[in-house]
Amino acid sequence: MQQQFSRTALIFGKEAMDKLSSSRVAVFGIGGVGGYAVEALARSGIGALDLIDSDTVCLTNLNRQIIATHSTIGKYKVEAAQERIHDINPHCTVTTYKTFYMPDTADMFDFTQYDYIIDAIDTVTGKLTLIVNAEAAGTPIISSMGAGNKTDPTAFEVADIFDTSVCPLAKVMRYECRKRGIKRLKVVYSKEPPIQPDREALTAYRETDPDNASRRTVPGSNAFVPSVAGLIIAGEVIKELTSFSGDCGR
């Protein structure tokens, strides 16, 4: 009998699909990168997803976030994602947190209950807290570096944080990870130099968005760069959870 994940099982096999269905993954940040990662995990048969994000969908999310449609504007991102996941896989257990992950909210989460953690948040402080707590719990984590102000989706690489270059966020993270004694961290990053936002467009954006008027810089983004980073991250999680070697069935 045909099953929802039959085509995925042709690649990974039944044992791996059983592993995915019994796995629980936490995704911190349900935006341009995290939203696509969640989508791919749901379509791959992950049995439980924890979604963490305090933001709501807004008009400017429509250009790049898979959960953002005119019908979801104003909804919490975690709730929009939860509805979408259940429409894809009704059997997936979804736990949502309308929470901005920072040191003062870190105690809300027991990382030992997760099989994998995805870091798709923007703040350095939040990312570092995630990484330190994941390491303390012995839970694997993969972290997204900068996807803003970039136009080449083919430039993304999977690497250890200490093997990265060019990416400004990765540079900061390398320094901060060394300070905290972090020996290794799997990341998805791009060596593409970030472009400078168009000045006229930036001025217009600030005029129409009071919340960002005081920000020194506002990163530009598009539909095809963050999405690729999110899909790469999901692929790495799936392959690690299933111990996929690429020769299944051969």
C-alpha positions in Angstrom: 0.0 0.0 0.0 1.2 3.5 -0.9 2.5 5.5 2.1 3.2 9.2 2.5 6.9 8.7 2.9 7.3 5.8 0.3 9.5 7.9 -2.0 11.8 8.9 0.9 12.1 5.3 2.0 13.4 4.3 -1.4 16.5 6.3 -0.6 16.9 5.8 3.1 15.2 2.4 3.8 12.7 1.3 6.4 15.0 1.3 9.4 16.0 4.9 8.8 12.4 6.0 8.4 11.6 4.3 11.7 14.4 6.3 13.2 13.1 9.6 11.8 9.6 8.9 13.0 10.9 8.4 16.6 13.2 11.5 16.5 12.6 14.8 18.1 14.2 17.9 16.7 14.1 21.4 18.1 14.3 24.4 15.7 15.2 27.7 17.2 14.1 30.5 14.8 11.3 29.9 12.3 12.3 32.5 9.8 13.8 32.4 6.3 16.2 29.6 7.2 14.4 27.9 10.0 11.1 27.8 8.3 12.5 25.9 5.3 14.4 23.5 7.6 11.1 22.8 9.5 9.3 22.2 6.2 11.9 19.7 5.0 11.9 17.9 8.3 8.1 17.5 8.3 8.2 16.2 4.8 10.9 13.7 5.7 8.9 12.1 8.5 10.4 13.5 11.7 8.1 12.4 14.5 8.3 15.4 16.8 9.3 19.0 16.2 9.7 21.7 18.8 9.4 25.2 17.3 10.9 28.2 19.2 10.3 31.8 18.0 8.6 34.8 19.6 7.9 36.7 16.4 4.8 37.1 14.3 4.5 37.0 10.5 4.7 40.4 8.9 4.4 41.8 5.4 8.1 42.0 4.8 8.5 38.2 5.6 6.5 37.4 2.4 9.6 37.7 0.2 11.4 34.8 1.8 9.7 32.8 4.6 7.8 29.7 3.6 5.2 30.1 6.4 4.5 33.8 5.4 1.4 34.3 3.3 -1.2 37.0 3.3 -3.4 34.7 5.3 -0.8 34.2 8.1 0.2 37.8 8.6 -0.2 38.7 12.2 0.0 35.0 13.4 2.8 33.8 15.6 5.3 32.1 13.3 5.3 29.0 15.5 1.6 28.7 15.1 1.7 29.2 11.4 4.4 26.6 11.1 2.5 24.2 13.3 -0.6 24.4 11.1 1.5 23.8 8.0 3.3 20.8 9.6 0.0 19.2 10.6 -1.4 19.7 7.1 1.7 17.9 5.7 2.0 15.2 8.4 -0.9 15.0 10.9 1.0 12.5 12.9 3.9 14.8 13.7 3.9 16.0 17.3 4.5 19.7 17.4 5.4 21.7 20.5 5.5 25.5 20.2 7.2 28.1 22.3 6.5 31.8 21.7 9.8 32.5 23.2 12.9 34.7 22.2 15.8 32.4 23.1 18.3 34.2 25.3 20.2 33.4 28.5 17.2 34.5 30.6 14.8 32.0 28.8 17.3 29.1 28.4 16.1 27.4 31.5 12.8 26.7 29.8 14.4 23.9 27.7 15.8 20.5 28.6 18.2 19.8 25.7 18.6 16.2 26.7 15.1 15.4 25.3 16.1 16.4 21.8 17.9 14.2 19.2 19.1 17.2 17.3 19.0 21.0 17.6 18.9 23.6 14.8 20.1 27.1 15.5 18.5 29.5 13.0 18.3 32.6 15.2 20.0 35.9 14.5 21.5 37.1 17.8 25.0 36.1 18.7 24.2 35.9 22.4 21.3 33.6 21.7 23.4 31.4 19.3 26.2 31.1 21.8 23.8 30.2 24.6 22.2 27.5 22.4 25.6 26.0 21.5 26.9 26.0 25.1 23.8 24.3 26.4 23.6 21.8 23.5 27.2 20.8 24.2 26.5 20.4 28.0 23.6 18.2 27.2 25.5 16.1 24.6 23.0 16.9 21.9 24.2 17.5 18.4 23.5 21.0 17.0 24.0 22.7 13.6 24.1 26.5 13.3 23.2 28.8 10.5 25.6 31.6 9.8 24.7 34.8 7.9 22.3 34.5 5.0 21.4 38.2 4.7 22.8 40.5 1.9 23.7 37.5 -0.3 22.6 36.5 -3.7 24.4 33.2 -4.5 22.6 30.1 -3.1 25.3 27.8 -4.6 28.0 29.3 -2.3 26.8 27.6 0.9 29.1 25.0 2.5 28.9 22.7 5.5 31.9 23.1 7.7 33.3 23.3 11.2 33.1 26.9 12.5 36.9 27.0 12.8 37.3 26.2 9.1 35.0 29.1 8.0 36.1 32.4 6.4 34.7 35.6 4.8 31.3 35.4 6.6 31.2 38.3 9.2 28.9 36.4 11.5 31.2 33.3 11.4 34.2 35.4 12.3 32.4 36.7 15.4 31.3 33.1 16.3 34.8 31.7 15.9 36.1 34.2 18.4 33.3 33.7 20.9 33.4 29.9 20.6 37.2 29.9 21.3 36.6 32.1 24.4 34.0 29.5 25.7 36.2 26.5 25.0 33.9 25.2 22.2 36.1 22.8 20.3 33.8 22.2 17.3 30.6 23.4 15.8 28.9 22.3 12.6 27.7 25.2 10.6 26.2 26.1 7.2 27.8 29.3 5.9 28.7 31.1 2.7 32.0 32.6 1.5 30.1 35.1 -0.7 31.0 38.6 0.5 27.8 40.4 1.7 26.6 43.2 -0.5 25.7 46.6 0.7 21.9 47.3 0.8 20.6 49.8 -1.8 20.6 53.2 0.0 17.4 54.4 -1.5 15.6 51.2 -0.7 17.0 51.2 2.8 15.8 54.8 3.5 12.3 53.8 2.2 12.3 50.7 4.4 13.2 52.7 7.5 10.5 55.3 6.8 7.8 52.6 6.6 9.0 50.5 9.5 9.5 52.5 12.7 10.8 49.4 14.6 13.9 49.4 12.3 14.3 53.1 12.0 17.1 53.3 14.6 19.0 50.2 13.4 22.4 51.1 11.8 22.0 48.4 9.2 19.1 46.3 8.0 20.0 43.2 6.1 18.5 42.6 2.7 17.3 39.2 1.7 15.5 37.2 -1.0 13.5 34.1 -1.7 16.4 31.9 -2.9 19.3 32.2 -0.4 17.8 31.6 3.1 15.7 28.8 1.7 18.8 26.9 0.4 20.5 27.3 3.7 17.5 25.9 5.5 17.2 22.9 3.2 20.9 22.1 3.6 20.6 22.2 7.3 17.6 19.9 7.2 19.5 17.5 4.9 22.4 17.3 7.4 20.1 16.6 10.3 18.3 13.8 8.4 21.5 12.2 7.2 23.0 12.3 10.7 19.9 11.0 12.4 19.8 8.0 10.0 23.6 7.5 9.8 23.1 7.7 6.0 26.2 6.8 4.1 24.9 7.2 0.5 25.1 3.5 -0.3 21.7 2.4 1.1 20.4 -0.7 -0.7 23.7 -1.3 -2.6 
